């Protein structure tokens, strides 16, 4: 009692020491802590629990003690690892066996040789533990007969109640069937009364259907005609596109020719301007030369008149000389 009060007073220190003993593989210390009243769910400061720590250290005796004390073998460690997974990971058959005895189940992806045989062995042990206490049990024949009588009476009463239940259901079903038959007969009479109107309505619907079929046939023809027209228009459109492409190319060529002509015209205009300027200069030179020629012409006329005057004087002088010679000869 003093040990339990001391453990409860120390609390976390005891839990930390118990888990530390399990990690250090000190099975005797773990057993001493548990027998002194240490909680089965104790954990250390890092969150590591006692049972997973025993599985990590393969302490099968400590695990068996905890299983006998009703420890929860399915509770995971602080990092989420299950005790069974840790025991299988360490390949500890004894730890796995003790956990199976405590009700733990191996994971679906468990890979451990001999695990299936070990599970069967534990199941056999559990069955043996359940059956063995019944080896010395005895049954009183009188009590067995009394139990059979009570069972038979209960079966008779059960049959009676079942028959009553089924008869009640059959009676209710019969009443429901009769009601449905009456409703069906009433609907049949109403249907017979309205059959003439129904036939007339059906005839009208047939006429409407024929008219609709005729209209549909007409629409099909129109659609076919429209499709043919569309095909023709599509072909014409293709032709027009080709013609448009040709016209565009022709236009480009014409524009190129026009640009060339415009360039030639501009060049001619430039040449014409130059020629006109040269012509004006030439006219100016001609005018100057004409004026100069007119001066030369006047000078030429004056020189001609002077020459003619000199020629006449010369002729006259010649005549006078001849006359003078004649006179001289005469004398």
C-alpha positions, 0 to 999 in steps of 0.5 A, a space after each residue: 500500500 505504501 508502494 502504491 501511494 509512493 508511485 501515485 505521488 511520484 507519477 510521471 517520474 515512475 512512468 518515465 522510469 518504467 518505460 526506461 527500464 523496458 527500453 533498457 531490456 530490464 524485464 525484472 524492473 518492469 515486472 517490479 513496477 507493474 506489481 507495485 501498481 504502475 499504470 499499464 498506460 504509462 509513457 515517458 516524456 517523449 511519448 513512448 508507451 510501455 507496451 510498445 517499448 516492451 515489443 521493441 525490446 522483445 520482453 515477452 515476459 513483461 508483455 505476458 504480465 501486461 496481457 494478464 493485467 488486461 492491457 490494451 494491446 491495440 493502442 499505438 505508440 506515440 509515433 503511431 506504431 502498433 505493438 503487433 507491428 513492432 513485434 513482427 518487425 523484430 521477428 520475436 515469435 514469443 512477443 507475437 504469441 503473447 500479443 495474440 493471446 491478448 487479442 491483437 491481430 496482425 496487419 494484413 501485410 504482415 510478413 513473418 515466417 510461422 505467423 499462421 501456425 502461431 495464430 492457430 496455436 493460440 486459437 487452440 490454446 484459447 479453445 482448450 481453455 474454454 473446453 477444459 473446465 467442462 470436463 467434470 460437468 454433469 447434466 441431470 436427465 430430469 432437468 434435460 427432460 424438463 427443458 425439452 418439455 418447456 421447449 416443445 410447449 414453447 414451439 407449439 405456442 410459437 407455431 400457433 402464433 405464427 399460424 395466427 399471424 399468417 392467417 391475419 396477413 392472408 385475411 388482410 391480403 384477401 380484403 386488399 385483393 377484393 378492393 383492388 378487384 372492385 377498383 379494377 372493375 370500376 375502371 373497366 366500366 369507365 374504360 368501356 364507357 369511354 371506348 368510343 371517344 377513345 377510338 375516335 380520338 385514336 382515329 383523329 391521332 392517326 389522321 394527324 400522324 398521316 398528315 404529319 408524315 406527309 408534311 415530314 416527307 415534304 420537308 425532307 424533299 425541301 431539305 434535300 433541295 436546300 442541300 443540293 442548292 447549298 452544294 451548288 452554292 458551295 461550288 460556285 463560292 469555290 469558283 468565285 474564290 478562285 476567280 477572286 484570287 485570280 482577279 487579286 493577282 491580276 490587280 496586283 500585276 496591274 497595280 505593279 504596271 501602274 506603279 511602273 507607269 507612274 514612275 516612268 511618268 514622274 521620270 518623264 516629267 522630270 526629264 521634261 522639266 529639264 528639257 524645258 529648262 534647257 529649251 528656255 536656255 537655248 531660246 535665250 541663247 538663240 535670241 541673243 544669237 539672233 540679236 547678235 546676228 542682226 548686228 552682224 547683218 547690219 555691219 555686213 550691209 554697211 560693209 557691202 555698201 562700202 565695198 560696192 562703193 569702193 568697187 564703183 570707185 575702182 571701176 570709175 578709177 579704172 575707166 578714168 585710167 583707161 581714158 587717161 591711157 587712151 588720151 596719152 596714146 592719142 597724144 
